[in-house]
Amino acid sequence: MNNKEFIAEMARRMEMTTKESSALVQGLCAEIETFLGDEDSISLPNFGTFEVKKKLERVVVSPSTKQRMLVPPKMVIGFKASANVKELLKKLK
């Protein structure tokens, strides 16, 4: 499902226009970006938790040249699914 299909389905289920649904999705994404930019975690009930984690610097080896390279530290987003989502995924197997 792509963004356009998601917005259309959400609009249908919530009985709103596609434009209103699109604005809602964009607003939600903007707020999530704001919280993650402040390095806060975001917990969405019955869905999961997004959090910012710091990956430490590490040494990697290029498989083609066998050259060692230093990868600098960086911030990444982590997601931990809620028990409800995990249970739903187990049923899909």
N, C-alpha and C positions, 0 to 999 in steps of 0.2 A: 504494500500500500504506500503510495507516495503522498506528498503533502496535500496536493489538490484533492485526492480521493479522501484523505483523512478529514479535511475541512468540510467537504460535502457530506460525508457520513455523520460527522458531529452536528452539522447544521440540521440534518434530517432528524436525528435522534432528539435534539434539544428544541426542535420546532422554532428555529431562528433562520435568518437569512444567511447565505454564504458569506456575505460581507461582515456580518456581526460575528459569525463563527471565526472567520479569518482574523478579525481584530482581537478576539479573545485568545486565540492561539499565539498571536504575535505578542500580546501583552504578557501572557504566561511565560513565554520564552525570554522576553526582556527581563522580567523579574528574576527568573532563574539565573540568567547571566549576571545580573547585579549581585545576587547573593554569592554566587560562585567566585565572582571577581573580588569580593571581600574575604574570600577563603572561608566562608561559612558553609555549613552543611544544610541540605534541604531535605526534609522528610515529608514524603507524600503518603498519607495513610492509605493502606491497602494497595500500594504500588511499590514503594521502595525509598531508598535514601541515596542522594547524590552528595558526594563530598570531594573536596580538593585534597590531593595527596602530593607530597614532594618525593620525586624519584631522585635518589642519590646519583652522583657521578659514578660512571663505571667504565671499564675497559672492554671493548668488543674487538673481535677479530673478523676481518673481511674474508669471506670464504674463497673469493677468487684470487686475491693477492696475498693472503695470509698476513696482511699488515695489521698491526694493532692500532686502534684508535681510541681516544678518550671522548666519551659522550658526556657533555656537561649536565649538571643537575637541571631538572625542569619540574614544573607543576603539571599534574594530570588530573583528570576527573575520574573518580571511581563511582561505581553504582552497586548497591547491594539490594537485591530484590526482597520484597516482603514475603512472608510465609504464604500469603494468598497467591501471589504471582508464582512462587515456586511450585505450589500445589497444582495450579492450573497447567503449568508446563509439564509436570509429571503425567497429567491426564492426557496430554497430546501425543505421547509416545505410542 
